[in-house]
Amino acid sequence: MITKVEVINLITKQLPNSQVVVENIKGNDHLQVTVIAPEFNGLSLVKQHQLVYSALKEELASEAIHALALKTGTPN
């Protein structure tokens, strides 16, 4: 099982200037994650998501995170 704090720490390690919100959808392994990061400027939505997935790749592979609903964007 992975905690919300662990997910936030993994993402902010990859994207240090990001704002991350993690919500449990179902149990502790179905998550809704919102990431707002200036590092996403100029990147396609696919590239933004790839950066977040790469930060969580081990947790996704081990199924500590079974399902991930992801929203990304840049700060206003």
Biopython code that builds the backbone (N, CA, C, O; Angstrom):
import numpy as np
from Bio.PDB.StructureBuilder import StructureBuilder

atoms = [
    (1, "MET", "N", (0.848, -1.178, 0.000)),
    (1, "MET", "CA", (0.000, 0.000, 0.000)),
    (1, "MET", "C", (0.895, 1.243, 0.000)),
    (1, "MET", "O", (1.940, 1.274, 0.649)),
    (2, "ILE", "N", (0.473, 2.232, -0.721)),
    (2, "ILE", "CA", (1.211, 3.493, -0.792)),
    (2, "ILE", "C", (0.336, 4.610, -0.210)),
    (2, "ILE", "O", (-0.882, 4.621, -0.389)),
    (3, "THR", "N", (0.974, 5.530, 0.478)),
    (3, "THR", "CA", (0.228, 6.632, 1.089)),
    (3, "THR", "C", (0.182, 7.833, 0.145)),
    (3, "THR", "O", (0.962, 7.933, -0.802)),
    (4, "LYS", "N", (-0.742, 8.730, 0.424)),
    (4, "LYS", "CA", (-0.848, 9.967, -0.356)),
    (4, "LYS", "C", (0.458, 10.754, -0.285)),
    (4, "LYS", "O", (0.917, 11.298, -1.289)),
    (5, "VAL", "N", (1.049, 10.811, 0.898)),
    (5, "VAL", "CA", (2.301, 11.560, 1.090)),
    (5, "VAL", "C", (3.423, 10.956, 0.249)),
    (5, "VAL", "O", (4.231, 11.687, -0.323)),
    (6, "GLU", "N", (3.477, 9.639, 0.172)),
    (6, "GLU", "CA", (4.508, 8.994, -0.639)),
    (6, "GLU", "C", (4.328, 9.327, -2.125)),
    (6, "GLU", "O", (5.308, 9.572, -2.828)),
    (7, "VAL", "N", (3.090, 9.337, -2.597)),
    (7, "VAL", "CA", (2.820, 9.688, -3.989)),
    (7, "VAL", "C", (3.257, 11.133, -4.251)),
    (7, "VAL", "O", (3.920, 11.415, -5.249)),
    (8, "ILE", "N", (2.886, 12.034, -3.358)),
    (8, "ILE", "CA", (3.277, 13.444, -3.507)),
    (8, "ILE", "C", (4.793, 13.578, -3.531)),
    (8, "ILE", "O", (5.336, 14.305, -4.362)),
    (9, "ASN", "N", (5.479, 12.887, -2.632)),
    (9, "ASN", "CA", (6.941, 12.967, -2.573)),
    (9, "ASN", "C", (7.595, 12.443, -3.855)),
    (9, "ASN", "O", (8.553, 13.040, -4.346)),
    (10, "LEU", "N", (7.093, 11.347, -4.393)),
    (10, "LEU", "CA", (7.656, 10.798, -5.632)),
    (10, "LEU", "C", (7.485, 11.764, -6.799)),
    (10, "LEU", "O", (8.403, 11.951, -7.597)),
    (11, "ILE", "N", (6.313, 12.372, -6.895)),
    (11, "ILE", "CA", (6.062, 13.301, -8.003)),
    (11, "ILE", "C", (6.880, 14.574, -7.838)),
    (11, "ILE", "O", (7.456, 15.063, -8.810)),
    (12, "THR", "N", (6.944, 15.118, -6.632)),
    (12, "THR", "CA", (7.705, 16.357, -6.433)),
    (12, "THR", "C", (9.213, 16.126, -6.540)),
    (12, "THR", "O", (9.964, 17.071, -6.779)),
    (13, "LYS", "N", (9.655, 14.903, -6.369)),
    (13, "LYS", "CA", (11.073, 14.595, -6.614)),
    (13, "LYS", "C", (11.367, 14.734, -8.114)),
    (13, "LYS", "O", (12.413, 15.255, -8.500)),
    (14, "GLN", "N", (10.441, 14.266, -8.950)),
    (14, "GLN", "CA", (10.584, 14.356, -10.414)),
    (14, "GLN", "C", (10.289, 15.775, -10.913)),
    (14, "GLN", "O", (10.947, 16.264, -11.832)),
    (15, "LEU", "N", (9.300, 16.429, -10.306)),
    (15, "LEU", "CA", (8.853, 17.763, -10.720)),
    (15, "LEU", "C", (8.877, 18.675, -9.489)),
    (15, "LEU", "O", (7.836, 18.893, -8.868)),
    (16, "PRO", "N", (10.045, 19.209, -9.128)),
    (16, "PRO", "CA", (10.215, 19.915, -7.855)),
    (16, "PRO", "C", (9.314, 21.131, -7.639)),
    (16, "PRO", "O", (9.025, 21.480, -6.494)),
    (17, "ASN", "N", (8.871, 21.771, -8.697)),
    (17, "ASN", "CA", (8.059, 22.981, -8.541)),
    (17, "ASN", "C", (6.563, 22.712, -8.652)),
    (17, "ASN", "O", (5.770, 23.639, -8.817)),
    (18, "SER", "N", (6.186, 21.455, -8.564)),
    (18, "SER", "CA", (4.788, 21.083, -8.802)),
    (18, "SER", "C", (3.924, 21.207, -7.557)),
    (18, "SER", "O", (4.402, 21.163, -6.424)),
    (19, "GLN", "N", (2.639, 21.362, -7.816)),
    (19, "GLN", "CA", (1.600, 21.291, -6.787)),
    (19, "GLN", "C", (0.848, 20.002, -7.067)),
    (19, "GLN", "O", (0.361, 19.790, -8.178)),
    (20, "VAL", "N", (0.753, 19.140, -6.061)),
    (20, "VAL", "CA", (0.179, 17.816, -6.252)),
    (20, "VAL", "C", (-0.959, 17.602, -5.256)),
    (20, "VAL", "O", (-0.819, 17.864, -4.062)),
    (21, "VAL", "N", (-2.085, 17.120, -5.776)),
    (21, "VAL", "CA", (-3.223, 16.753, -4.937)),
    (21, "VAL", "C", (-3.543, 15.291, -5.236)),
    (21, "VAL", "O", (-3.702, 14.902, -6.393)),
    (22, "VAL", "N", (-3.636, 14.484, -4.170)),
    (22, "VAL", "CA", (-3.924, 13.054, -4.317)),
    (22, "VAL", "C", (-5.208, 12.740, -3.559)),
    (22, "VAL", "O", (-5.359, 13.093, -2.389)),
    (23, "GLU", "N", (-6.126, 12.072, -4.247)),
    (23, "GLU", "CA", (-7.382, 11.654, -3.622)),
    (23, "GLU", "C", (-7.568, 10.159, -3.849)),
    (23, "GLU", "O", (-7.253, 9.642, -4.920)),
    (24, "ASN", "N", (-8.083, 9.468, -2.833)),
    (24, "ASN", "CA", (-8.433, 8.061, -2.988)),
    (24, "ASN", "C", (-9.785, 7.976, -3.670)),
    (24, "ASN", "O", (-10.752, 8.590, -3.220)),
    (25, "ILE", "N", (-9.855, 7.215, -4.755)),
    (25, "ILE", "CA", (-11.122, 6.984, -5.429)),
    (25, "ILE", "C", (-11.797, 5.758, -4.817)),
    (25, "ILE", "O", (-12.990, 5.770, -4.516)),
    (26, "LYS", "N", (-11.010, 4.707, -4.642)),
    (26, "LYS", "CA", (-11.515, 3.451, -4.094)),
    (26, "LYS", "C", (-10.341, 2.768, -3.413)),
    (26, "LYS", "O", (-9.335, 2.472, -4.057)),
    (27, "GLY", "N", (-10.461, 2.520, -2.130)),
    (27, "GLY", "CA", (-9.345, 1.924, -1.411)),
    (27, "GLY", "C", (-8.153, 2.857, -1.426)),
    (27, "GLY", "O", (-8.303, 4.065, -1.611)),
    (28, "ASN", "N", (-6.977, 2.303, -1.233)),
    (28, "ASN", "CA", (-5.758, 3.119, -1.262)),
    (28, "ASN", "C", (-4.945, 2.898, -2.530)),
    (28, "ASN", "O", (-3.846, 3.435, -2.667)),
    (29, "ASP", "N", (-5.488, 2.099, -3.468)),
    (29, "ASP", "CA", (-4.719, 1.826, -4.681)),
    (29, "ASP", "C", (-5.381, 2.349, -5.951)),
    (29, "ASP", "O", (-4.848, 2.155, -7.044)),
    (30, "HIS", "N", (-6.531, 3.007, -5.829)),
    (30, "HIS", "CA", (-7.203, 3.673, -6.945)),
    (30, "HIS", "C", (-7.169, 5.173, -6.644)),
    (30, "HIS", "O", (-7.883, 5.656, -5.765)),
    (31, "LEU", "N", (-6.338, 5.896, -7.378)),
    (31, "LEU", "CA", (-6.067, 7.287, -7.042)),
    (31, "LEU", "C", (-6.448, 8.260, -8.144)),
    (31, "LEU", "O", (-6.360, 7.954, -9.333)),
    (32, "GLN", "N", (-6.874, 9.439, -7.715)),
    (32, "GLN", "CA", (-7.054, 10.593, -8.594)),
    (32, "GLN", "C", (-5.919, 11.548, -8.227)),
    (32, "GLN", "O", (-5.825, 11.991, -7.082)),
    (33, "VAL", "N", (-5.063, 11.862, -9.190)),
    (33, "VAL", "CA", (-3.913, 12.724, -8.928)),
    (33, "VAL", "C", (-3.980, 13.925, -9.868)),
    (33, "VAL", "O", (-4.138, 13.777, -11.080)),
    (34, "THR", "N", (-3.858, 15.106, -9.288)),
    (34, "THR", "CA", (-3.795, 16.347, -10.056)),
    (34, "THR", "C", (-2.415, 16.955, -9.849)),
    (34, "THR", "O", (-1.975, 17.142, -8.715)),
    (35, "VAL", "N", (-1.738, 17.262, -10.944)),
    (35, "VAL", "CA", (-0.394, 17.835, -10.876)),
    (35, "VAL", "C", (-0.372, 19.121, -11.708)),
    (35, "VAL", "O", (-0.659, 19.107, -12.905)),
    (36, "ILE", "N", (-0.031, 20.209, -11.062)),
    (36, "ILE", "CA", (0.163, 21.497, -11.732)),
    (36, "ILE", "C", (1.649, 21.825, -11.617)),
    (36, "ILE", "O", (2.191, 21.926, -10.517)),
    (37, "ALA", "N", (2.299, 21.990, -12.771)),
    (37, "ALA", "CA", (3.749, 22.191, -12.739)),
    (37, "ALA", "C", (4.210, 23.112, -13.866)),
    (37, "ALA", "O", (3.770, 22.968, -15.007)),
    (38, "PRO", "N", (5.088, 24.052, -13.551)),
    (38, "PRO", "CA", (5.644, 24.906, -14.611)),
    (38, "PRO", "C", (6.501, 24.108, -15.593)),
    (38, "PRO", "O", (6.705, 24.538, -16.728)),
    (39, "GLU", "N", (7.003, 22.949, -15.162)),
    (39, "GLU", "CA", (7.795, 22.089, -16.051)),
    (39, "GLU", "C", (6.967, 21.589, -17.239)),
    (39, "GLU", "O", (7.532, 21.140, -18.236)),
    (40, "PHE", "N", (5.637, 21.663, -17.142)),
    (40, "PHE", "CA", (4.759, 21.219, -18.220)),
    (40, "PHE", "C", (4.608, 22.256, -19.333)),
    (40, "PHE", "O", (4.054, 21.941, -20.386)),
    (41, "ASN", "N", (5.081, 23.474, -19.128)),
    (41, "ASN", "CA", (4.951, 24.522, -20.153)),
    (41, "ASN", "C", (5.511, 24.042, -21.482)),
    (41, "ASN", "O", (6.649, 23.576, -21.551)),
    (42, "GLY", "N", (4.715, 24.154, -22.533)),
    (42, "GLY", "CA", (5.146, 23.774, -23.867)),
    (42, "GLY", "C", (5.069, 22.295, -24.171)),
    (42, "GLY", "O", (5.387, 21.883, -25.287)),
    (43, "LEU", "N", (4.656, 21.479, -23.210)),
    (43, "LEU", "CA", (4.575, 20.038, -23.426)),
    (43, "LEU", "C", (3.143, 19.632, -23.742)),
    (43, "LEU", "O", (2.189, 20.223, -23.236)),
    (44, "SER", "N", (3.007, 18.616, -24.584)),
    (44, "SER", "CA", (1.686, 18.072, -24.874)),
    (44, "SER", "C", (1.147, 17.370, -23.629)),
    (44, "SER", "O", (1.898, 17.057, -22.706)),
    (45, "LEU", "N", (-0.144, 17.131, -23.617)),
    (45, "LEU", "CA", (-0.765, 16.419, -22.503)),
    (45, "LEU", "C", (-0.144, 15.036, -22.331)),
    (45, "LEU", "O", (0.058, 14.578, -21.206)),
    (46, "VAL", "N", (0.153, 14.378, -23.433)),
    (46, "VAL", "CA", (0.783, 13.050, -23.373)),
    (46, "VAL", "C", (2.144, 13.141, -22.691)),
    (46, "VAL", "O", (2.452, 12.320, -21.827)),
    (47, "LYS", "N", (2.953, 14.111, -23.059)),
    (47, "LYS", "CA", (4.279, 14.281, -22.445)),
    (47, "LYS", "C", (4.157, 14.612, -20.960)),
    (47, "LYS", "O", (4.949, 14.126, -20.153)),
    (48, "GLN", "N", (3.171, 15.436, -20.592)),
    (48, "GLN", "CA", (2.937, 15.758, -19.184)),
    (48, "GLN", "C", (2.636, 14.491, -18.404)),
    (48, "GLN", "O", (3.207, 14.259, -17.338)),
    (49, "HIS", "N", (1.747, 13.679, -18.930)),
    (49, "HIS", "CA", (1.363, 12.440, -18.253)),
    (49, "HIS", "C", (2.537, 11.473, -18.177)),
    (49, "HIS", "O", (2.711, 10.789, -17.169)),
    (50, "GLN", "N", (3.343, 11.412, -19.233)),
    (50, "GLN", "CA", (4.515, 10.531, -19.225)),
    (50, "GLN", "C", (5.487, 10.905, -18.103)),
    (50, "GLN", "O", (6.079, 10.026, -17.476)),
    (51, "LEU", "N", (5.651, 12.197, -17.851)),
    (51, "LEU", "CA", (6.529, 12.621, -16.756)),
    (51, "LEU", "C", (6.012, 12.136, -15.402)),
    (51, "LEU", "O", (6.788, 11.686, -14.558)),
    (52, "VAL", "N", (4.705, 12.229, -15.203)),
    (52, "VAL", "CA", (4.126, 11.774, -13.932)),
    (52, "VAL", "C", (4.205, 10.256, -13.833)),
    (52, "VAL", "O", (4.569, 9.721, -12.786)),
    (53, "TYR", "N", (3.867, 9.559, -14.916)),
    (53, "TYR", "CA", (3.952, 8.096, -14.902)),
    (53, "TYR", "C", (5.377, 7.632, -14.611)),
    (53, "TYR", "O", (5.569, 6.648, -13.897)),
    (54, "SER", "N", (6.368, 8.319, -15.150)),
    (54, "SER", "CA", (7.755, 7.916, -14.910)),
    (54, "SER", "C", (8.133, 8.075, -13.435)),
    (54, "SER", "O", (8.951, 7.315, -12.916)),
    (55, "ALA", "N", (7.538, 9.057, -12.766)),
    (55, "ALA", "CA", (7.808, 9.243, -11.336)),
    (55, "ALA", "C", (7.191, 8.122, -10.504)),
    (55, "ALA", "O", (7.652, 7.834, -9.399)),
    (56, "LEU", "N", (6.152, 7.497, -11.037)),
    (56, "LEU", "CA", (5.406, 6.474, -10.291)),
    (56, "LEU", "C", (5.557, 5.083, -10.903)),
    (56, "LEU", "O", (4.783, 4.183, -10.579)),
    (57, "LYS", "N", (6.542, 4.892, -11.783)),
    (57, "LYS", "CA", (6.622, 3.648, -12.557)),
    (57, "LYS", "C", (6.756, 2.403, -11.682)),
    (57, "LYS", "O", (6.129, 1.385, -11.976)),
    (58, "GLU", "N", (7.551, 2.458, -10.621)),
    (58, "GLU", "CA", (7.712, 1.284, -9.767)),
    (58, "GLU", "C", (6.421, 0.958, -9.021)),
    (58, "GLU", "O", (6.065, -0.210, -8.866)),
    (59, "GLU", "N", (5.733, 1.983, -8.565)),
    (59, "GLU", "CA", (4.485, 1.782, -7.826)),
    (59, "GLU", "C", (3.386, 1.246, -8.743)),
    (59, "GLU", "O", (2.556, 0.446, -8.312)),
    (60, "LEU", "N", (3.377, 1.680, -9.999)),
    (60, "LEU", "CA", (2.415, 1.160, -10.967)),
    (60, "LEU", "C", (2.758, -0.283, -11.348)),
    (60, "LEU", "O", (1.865, -1.123, -11.464)),
    (61, "ALA", "N", (4.043, -0.571, -11.543)),
    (61, "ALA", "CA", (4.468, -1.923, -11.925)),
    (61, "ALA", "C", (4.178, -2.938, -10.824)),
    (61, "ALA", "O", (3.802, -4.075, -11.108)),
    (62, "SER", "N", (4.351, -2.534, -9.576)),
    (62, "SER", "CA", (4.116, -3.446, -8.449)),
    (62, "SER", "C", (2.653, -3.492, -8.037)),
    (62, "SER", "O", (2.267, -4.262, -7.157)),
    (63, "GLU", "N", (1.839, -2.654, -8.686)),
    (63, "GLU", "CA", (0.415, -2.503, -8.392)),
    (63, "GLU", "C", (0.139, -1.959, -6.992)),
    (63, "GLU", "O", (-0.946, -2.165, -6.447)),
    (64, "ALA", "N", (1.125, -1.260, -6.404)),
    (64, "ALA", "CA", (0.840, -0.478, -5.200)),
    (64, "ALA", "C", (-0.179, 0.595, -5.570)),
    (64, "ALA", "O", (-1.018, 0.990, -4.761)),
    (65, "ILE", "N", (-0.082, 1.055, -6.817)),
    (65, "ILE", "CA", (-1.119, 1.899, -7.418)),
    (65, "ILE", "C", (-1.741, 1.051, -8.520)),
    (65, "ILE", "O", (-1.096, 0.756, -9.525)),
    (66, "HIS", "N", (-2.995, 0.662, -8.325)),
    (66, "HIS", "CA", (-3.666, -0.219, -9.285)),
    (66, "HIS", "C", (-4.318, 0.586, -10.411)),
    (66, "HIS", "O", (-4.299, 0.171, -11.569)),
    (67, "ALA", "N", (-4.892, 1.736, -10.063)),
    (67, "ALA", "CA", (-5.560, 2.590, -11.049)),
    (67, "ALA", "C", (-5.195, 4.044, -10.769)),
    (67, "ALA", "O", (-5.147, 4.476, -9.617)),
    (68, "LEU", "N", (-4.942, 4.783, -11.834)),
    (68, "LEU", "CA", (-4.523, 6.174, -11.689)),
    (68, "LEU", "C", (-5.310, 7.053, -12.662)),
    (68, "LEU", "O", (-5.184, 6.920, -13.879)),
    (69, "ALA", "N", (-6.122, 7.951, -12.104)),
    (69, "ALA", "CA", (-6.793, 8.972, -12.907)),
    (69, "ALA", "C", (-5.937, 10.227, -12.770)),
    (69, "ALA", "O", (-5.711, 10.709, -11.660)),
    (70, "LEU", "N", (-5.467, 10.749, -13.886)),
    (70, "LEU", "CA", (-4.465, 11.809, -13.856)),
    (70, "LEU", "C", (-4.958, 13.057, -14.551)),
    (70, "LEU", "O", (-5.485, 12.998, -15.661)),
    (71, "LYS", "N", (-4.783, 14.199, -13.882)),
    (71, "LYS", "CA", (-5.050, 15.510, -14.466)),
    (71, "LYS", "C", (-3.759, 16.311, -14.321)),
    (71, "LYS", "O", (-3.156, 16.353, -13.249)),
    (72, "THR", "N", (-3.345, 16.947, -15.422)),
    (72, "THR", "CA", (-2.133, 17.764, -15.371)),
    (72, "THR", "C", (-2.402, 19.112, -16.011)),
    (72, "THR", "O", (-3.334, 19.277, -16.799)),
    (73, "GLY", "N", (-1.554, 20.078, -15.649)),
    (73, "GLY", "CA", (-1.671, 21.395, -16.237)),
    (73, "GLY", "C", (-0.547, 22.294, -15.769)),
    (73, "GLY", "O", (0.294, 21.903, -14.959)),
    (74, "THR", "N", (-0.551, 23.506, -16.298)),
    (74, "THR", "CA", (0.441, 24.502, -15.930)),
    (74, "THR", "C", (-0.191, 25.557, -15.038)),
    (74, "THR", "O", (-1.403, 25.767, -15.087)),
    (75, "PRO", "N", (0.621, 26.224, -14.222)),
    (75, "PRO", "CA", (0.063, 27.288, -13.379)),
    (75, "PRO", "C", (-0.427, 28.459, -14.229)),
    (75, "PRO", "O", (0.085, 28.698, -15.323)),
    (76, "ASN", "N", (-1.399, 29.169, -13.731)),
    (76, "ASN", "CA", (-1.949, 30.330, -14.456)),
    (76, "ASN", "C", (-0.979, 31.478, -14.437)),
    (76, "ASN", "O", (-1.266, 32.537, -14.995)),
]
sb = StructureBuilder()
sb.init_structure("model")
sb.init_model(0)
sb.init_chain("A")
sb.init_seg("    ")
for serial, (resi, resn, name, xyz) in enumerate(atoms, 1):
    if name == "N":
        sb.init_residue(resn, " ", resi, " ")
    sb.init_atom(name, np.array(xyz, "f"), 0.0, 1.0, " ", f" {name:<3s}", serial, name[0])
structure = sb.get_structure()
